[in-house]
Amino acid sequence: MAQALSVRSRSRKAPRARLHLHKPSGAFDQRVQRVGPGRFGVVAVDCAKRQSKWMLCDFFGRVLLPPTEMKHDATGFRAALDSLKSAVREFNLGDVLVAVERTGNYHRPPLRAFRDAGYDTRVVHPFASSQFRQVEHPGDKTDDHDLGGIHRAAVVGFGLVETPLEDPFLSLRLLVRHRRDLVQKNAAVQCQIREHLEATLPGFAALFDDDKFWNASLAMPLARRLDSPDAMRRLGADGIMRLLDDAGVRYQRRTIDKVLAWAEHAAPAEPDATLQLRIVAELDDDRLSKKRLISSLEIDIAALLAQTPYLLLVAIPGLNVVSAAEFAAEAGPISLYANPSCITGRAGLFPMRSA
């Protein structure tokens, strides 16, 4: 008798039902229910470099205080806070939320001013406010329209609570981002050097691997001192070795032979090669300066990383101090995440099981 085969179906975890559509760190629905939508005030702040524009509406969007300019100084903040307190008494508001649009670092002074005054201050990402503005005013970007978009974004839960960072994570984030910026600028300088170098020594950079060209070879010392392949041919092997010895550069004879073999067949330099050589030297000084700054920053970053649990990531093959510090700086304290899914969700990763 044939025996029936039982097939075990893979059980899947049922998705958890969402209690509301708001983002968890942007929800304030219970507060609105407690005082009533007409008595719940929402302050929208559109930030710029030296001044901001702000307005006060109730939860429904009824304008209580029209858009008003606020300078980023003690006098401007004091005037805005006095106007807000008067409006709270005049319209009998039971609760107030302040939504500040993130604008580089320029949003931080007004954010601190309202937060220090005791108001619940949230941050709205410009992507969110832009989407809500374009619904009503597509292609028409003004400060007043931006304020409307900020208000709508905050009302539907995109005004998010930002947990303030403390050291070592605050210092780690600042230094990691500074190092990242220097690395990007250094890469741009290297591209400029290669471009000018093609005018003096056409094809010379292609003789070396990228890492050796910049770090551990005679390439850049020669490129900074000789403005044409013809100059290399005139010096010959003995002249090049004396030049490198005077500069304190280590080298191998076979590498010099390879350079001279290239120089025999290289294209001539441009007529302005002497000026191009000067630019190469000045750019290389800039590159070396940034390289020293990056090395110094990495020492400080390693010391800060050692004060966090993220130091354990260095034990994973393929992760070094820089990559572990990058993740630690952007993720922040691990205590802020309830489970691994929260970390992957914040990183934009959505792991799933294949059928």
C-alpha positions as CSV (number, residue, x, y, z in Angstrom):
1,M,0.0,0.0,0.0
2,A,1.4,3.3,-1.0
3,Q,2.4,5.4,1.9
4,A,1.1,8.9,1.9
5,L,3.8,11.5,1.9
6,S,3.2,14.4,4.2
7,V,4.5,17.7,3.0
8,R,5.5,20.1,5.8
9,S,4.5,23.6,4.8
10,R,6.8,26.3,6.0
11,S,5.1,28.4,8.5
12,R,5.4,32.1,8.0
13,K,5.2,34.7,10.6
14,A,2.1,36.8,10.1
15,P,2.8,40.4,9.6
16,R,2.1,42.5,12.7
17,A,-0.9,44.8,12.2
18,R,-0.1,48.5,12.4
19,L,-2.1,50.5,15.0
20,H,-1.8,53.7,13.0
21,L,-0.3,55.1,9.8
22,H,2.0,57.5,11.6
23,K,5.7,56.8,12.0
24,P,6.3,55.7,15.6
25,S,8.6,58.6,16.4
26,G,6.2,61.1,14.8
27,A,2.9,60.1,16.4
28,F,1.0,62.5,18.7
29,D,-2.6,61.4,18.1
30,Q,-3.3,60.8,21.8
31,R,-2.3,64.3,22.6
32,V,-4.6,65.7,19.9
33,Q,-7.5,63.6,21.2
34,R,-6.9,64.8,24.8
35,V,-7.1,68.6,24.0
36,G,-9.1,68.5,20.8
37,P,-7.9,69.3,17.3
38,G,-9.0,72.9,17.5
39,R,-7.0,73.5,20.6
40,F,-3.8,71.7,19.4
41,G,-1.3,74.1,17.9
42,V,1.3,73.2,15.3
43,V,4.2,75.6,14.7
44,A,5.9,75.2,11.2
45,V,9.4,76.6,10.8
46,D,11.1,76.9,7.4
47,C,14.8,77.6,8.1
48,A,17.4,79.5,6.1
49,K,21.0,80.6,6.9
50,R,20.4,83.9,8.8
51,Q,16.7,83.8,9.4
52,S,13.6,81.6,9.3
53,K,10.0,81.9,8.6
54,W,7.4,80.4,10.9
55,M,3.6,80.3,11.4
56,L,1.1,78.8,13.9
57,C,-1.9,76.8,12.9
58,D,-4.3,74.4,14.7
59,F,-4.4,70.7,13.9
60,F,-7.0,71.3,11.1
61,G,-4.7,73.9,9.4
62,R,-6.5,77.1,10.4
63,V,-3.9,79.8,10.5
64,L,-3.6,81.4,13.9
65,L,-0.4,83.4,13.3
66,P,0.5,84.2,9.7
67,P,4.0,83.5,8.3
68,T,6.5,85.7,10.2
69,E,10.2,86.2,9.8
70,M,12.5,85.2,12.7
71,K,16.1,86.2,12.7
72,H,18.6,83.7,14.1
73,D,19.7,85.8,17.1
74,A,18.6,86.2,20.7
75,T,16.3,89.1,19.8
76,G,14.6,87.2,17.0
77,F,14.1,84.1,19.0
78,R,12.7,86.0,22.0
79,A,10.2,87.9,19.8
80,A,9.0,84.6,18.2
81,L,8.6,82.9,21.6
82,D,6.7,85.9,23.0
83,S,4.4,85.9,20.0
84,L,3.8,82.2,20.4
85,K,3.0,82.5,24.1
86,S,0.5,85.3,23.5
87,A,-1.2,83.2,20.8
88,V,-1.4,80.2,23.1
89,R,-3.3,82.3,25.6
90,E,-5.4,84.1,23.0
91,F,-6.6,81.0,21.3
92,N,-6.7,78.9,24.5
93,L,-4.4,76.2,23.1
94,G,-4.0,73.1,25.2
95,D,-0.9,71.7,23.6
96,V,1.7,72.9,21.0
97,L,4.1,71.0,18.7
98,V,6.9,72.7,16.8
99,A,7.9,71.2,13.5
100,V,11.3,72.4,12.1
101,E,12.4,71.5,8.6
102,R,15.9,70.1,8.5
103,T,18.2,72.4,6.5
104,G,21.8,71.3,6.8
105,N,22.9,72.7,10.2
106,Y,21.0,75.9,9.8
107,H,17.9,74.5,11.5
108,R,19.7,73.8,14.7
109,P,19.5,77.3,16.3
110,P,15.7,77.7,16.0
111,L,15.3,74.0,17.0
112,R,17.3,74.6,20.2
113,A,15.4,77.9,20.9
114,F,12.0,76.3,20.9
115,R,13.2,73.2,22.7
116,D,14.9,75.1,25.4
117,A,11.6,77.1,25.8
118,G,9.9,73.8,26.7
119,Y,8.1,73.0,23.5
120,D,8.0,69.6,22.0
121,T,10.2,70.2,18.9
122,R,10.2,67.7,16.0
123,V,12.3,67.6,12.8
124,V,10.7,67.3,9.3
125,H,12.8,66.0,6.5
126,P,12.7,68.2,3.4
127,F,11.8,65.2,1.2
128,A,8.5,64.9,3.2
129,S,7.6,68.5,3.3
130,S,8.4,68.8,-0.5
131,Q,5.9,66.1,-1.3
132,F,3.1,67.7,0.7
133,R,3.9,71.1,-0.9
134,Q,3.8,69.8,-4.4
135,V,0.4,68.4,-4.0
136,E,-1.1,71.9,-3.8
137,H,1.6,74.0,-5.3
138,P,3.6,72.0,-7.9
139,G,6.6,73.9,-9.2
140,D,5.8,76.9,-7.1
141,K,8.2,77.0,-4.2
142,T,7.9,79.9,-1.8
143,D,8.4,80.2,2.0
144,D,4.7,80.3,2.7
145,H,4.0,77.3,0.6
146,D,6.9,75.5,2.3
147,L,5.3,76.2,5.6
148,G,2.1,74.6,4.5
149,G,4.0,71.5,3.4
150,I,5.8,71.3,6.8
151,H,2.5,71.6,8.6
152,R,0.9,68.8,6.6
153,A,3.9,66.6,7.0
154,A,3.9,67.0,10.8
155,V,0.2,66.4,11.1
156,V,0.4,63.0,9.3
157,G,3.4,61.9,11.4
158,F,6.5,63.0,9.6
159,G,7.6,65.4,12.3
160,L,10.0,63.1,14.0
161,V,11.5,63.1,17.5
162,E,15.3,63.2,17.4
163,T,17.1,61.5,20.2
164,P,20.0,63.8,21.2
165,L,23.4,62.1,20.9
166,E,25.9,62.1,23.7
167,D,29.6,61.3,23.6
168,P,31.3,59.2,22.4
169,F,28.7,58.9,19.6
170,L,28.4,62.7,19.1
171,S,32.1,63.2,18.6
172,L,32.4,59.9,16.6
173,R,29.7,61.0,14.1
174,L,31.3,64.4,13.6
175,L,34.8,63.0,13.1
176,V,33.6,60.2,10.8
177,R,31.8,62.6,8.6
178,H,34.7,65.0,8.5
179,R,37.0,62.1,7.5
180,R,34.6,61.0,4.8
181,D,34.5,64.6,3.4
182,L,38.3,64.7,3.3
183,V,38.5,61.4,1.5
184,Q,36.1,62.6,-1.2
185,K,38.1,65.9,-1.6
186,N,41.3,64.0,-1.7
187,A,39.9,61.8,-4.5
188,A,39.0,64.9,-6.5
189,V,42.5,66.3,-6.0
190,Q,44.0,63.0,-7.3
191,C,41.8,63.3,-10.4
192,Q,43.1,66.8,-11.0
193,I,46.7,65.7,-10.6
194,R,46.3,62.9,-13.2
195,E,44.7,65.4,-15.6
196,H,47.6,67.9,-15.4
197,L,50.1,65.0,-15.4
198,E,49.0,63.9,-18.8
199,A,50.2,67.3,-20.1
200,T,53.7,66.8,-18.8
201,L,54.3,63.0,-18.8
202,P,51.7,61.5,-21.2
203,G,51.0,57.9,-20.2
204,F,53.3,57.9,-17.2
205,A,50.6,57.2,-14.6
206,A,49.5,54.1,-16.4
207,L,52.9,52.4,-15.6
208,F,51.9,52.0,-11.9
209,D,49.0,50.4,-10.0
210,D,46.8,53.1,-8.5
211,D,47.8,52.4,-4.9
212,K,51.5,52.3,-5.7
213,F,51.3,55.4,-7.8
214,W,50.1,57.5,-4.8
215,N,51.7,55.8,-1.8
216,A,54.7,53.5,-2.2
217,S,56.6,54.2,-5.4
218,L,58.9,56.7,-7.1
219,A,56.0,57.9,-9.4
220,M,55.0,61.1,-7.7
221,P,58.5,62.2,-6.7
222,L,59.5,62.0,-10.4
223,A,56.3,63.5,-11.6
224,R,56.9,66.6,-9.4
225,R,60.4,67.2,-10.6
226,L,60.5,66.3,-14.3
227,D,58.3,68.2,-16.8
228,S,58.7,65.9,-19.9
229,P,59.8,62.4,-21.1
230,D,62.7,64.1,-22.8
231,A,64.0,65.3,-19.4
232,M,63.9,61.8,-18.1
233,R,65.9,60.5,-21.2
234,R,68.5,63.2,-20.7
235,L,69.0,62.3,-17.0
236,G,69.3,58.6,-17.7
237,A,69.3,55.9,-15.0
238,D,72.2,57.4,-13.0
239,G,70.7,60.9,-13.0
240,I,67.3,59.6,-11.9
241,M,68.9,57.6,-9.1
242,R,70.8,60.7,-7.9
243,L,67.5,62.7,-8.0
244,L,65.7,60.1,-5.9
245,D,68.5,59.7,-3.4
246,D,68.6,63.5,-2.8
247,A,64.8,63.4,-2.2
248,G,65.1,60.4,0.2
249,V,62.9,58.2,-1.9
250,R,63.4,54.4,-1.9
251,Y,63.4,52.7,-5.3
252,Q,64.3,49.6,-7.3
253,R,66.5,49.7,-10.4
254,R,64.0,47.6,-12.4
255,T,61.4,50.3,-11.8
256,I,63.7,53.0,-13.2
257,D,64.5,50.8,-16.2
258,K,60.7,50.5,-16.8
259,V,60.3,54.3,-16.6
260,L,63.1,54.9,-19.1
261,A,61.7,52.3,-21.5
262,W,58.4,54.2,-21.4
263,A,60.3,57.6,-21.9
264,E,61.9,56.3,-25.1
265,H,58.5,56.0,-26.8
266,A,56.4,58.5,-24.9
267,A,54.6,61.4,-26.7
268,P,56.1,64.8,-26.2
269,A,55.0,67.1,-23.4
270,E,52.6,70.1,-24.0
271,P,54.2,73.5,-24.6
272,D,53.0,74.7,-21.2
273,A,54.5,71.7,-19.4
274,T,56.5,73.9,-17.0
275,L,53.4,75.6,-15.7
276,Q,51.5,72.3,-15.6
277,L,54.4,70.9,-13.4
278,R,53.9,73.7,-10.9
279,I,50.2,72.9,-10.7
280,V,51.0,69.2,-10.2
281,A,53.3,70.0,-7.3
282,E,50.9,72.4,-5.6
283,L,48.0,69.9,-5.9
284,D,50.2,67.1,-4.6
285,D,51.1,69.2,-1.5
286,D,47.3,69.6,-1.0
287,R,46.9,65.8,-1.3
288,L,49.6,65.0,1.1
289,S,48.2,67.5,3.6
290,K,44.8,65.9,3.4
291,K,46.4,62.4,3.7
292,R,48.0,63.5,7.0
293,L,44.8,64.9,8.3
294,I,42.9,61.6,7.4
295,S,45.6,59.5,9.2
296,S,45.3,61.7,12.3
297,L,41.5,61.5,12.3
298,E,41.6,57.7,12.0
299,I,43.6,57.5,15.2
300,D,41.0,59.7,17.1
301,I,38.2,57.7,15.5
302,A,39.7,54.4,16.7
303,A,39.9,55.7,20.2
304,L,36.3,56.7,20.2
305,L,35.2,53.4,18.6
306,A,36.9,51.6,21.4
307,Q,34.5,53.2,23.9
308,T,31.4,51.7,22.1
309,P,30.1,48.1,21.8
310,Y,30.6,48.5,18.0
311,L,34.3,47.7,18.5
312,L,33.2,44.0,18.3
313,L,32.5,44.5,14.6
314,V,36.2,44.6,13.9
315,A,36.3,40.8,14.7
316,I,34.2,40.2,11.5
317,P,36.4,39.4,8.5
318,G,36.2,42.3,6.0
319,L,35.4,45.0,8.5
320,N,38.1,47.4,9.7
321,V,38.1,50.3,12.2
322,V,37.0,52.8,9.5
323,S,34.0,50.7,8.3
324,A,33.0,49.8,11.9
325,A,33.2,53.4,12.9
326,E,31.2,54.6,9.9
327,F,28.4,52.2,10.9
328,A,28.6,53.1,14.6
329,A,28.5,56.8,14.0
330,E,25.4,56.7,11.7
331,A,23.5,54.0,13.7
332,G,24.1,55.6,17.1
333,P,23.7,53.8,20.4
334,I,22.5,50.2,20.0
335,S,20.1,50.8,22.9
336,L,17.9,52.9,20.6
337,Y,16.9,49.8,18.6
338,A,14.3,47.4,19.9
339,N,15.3,44.5,17.6
340,P,17.5,43.7,14.5
341,S,14.6,44.6,12.2
342,C,14.7,48.1,13.4
343,I,18.4,48.4,12.4
344,T,17.9,46.9,8.9
345,G,14.8,49.0,8.4
346,R,16.7,52.2,9.2
347,A,19.5,51.2,6.9
348,G,17.0,50.7,4.0
349,L,17.5,46.9,4.1
350,F,14.6,44.5,4.0
351,P,15.8,40.9,4.3
352,M,13.2,38.3,3.3
353,R,13.0,34.6,2.9
354,S,12.8,33.1,-0.6
355,A,10.0,30.7,-1.3
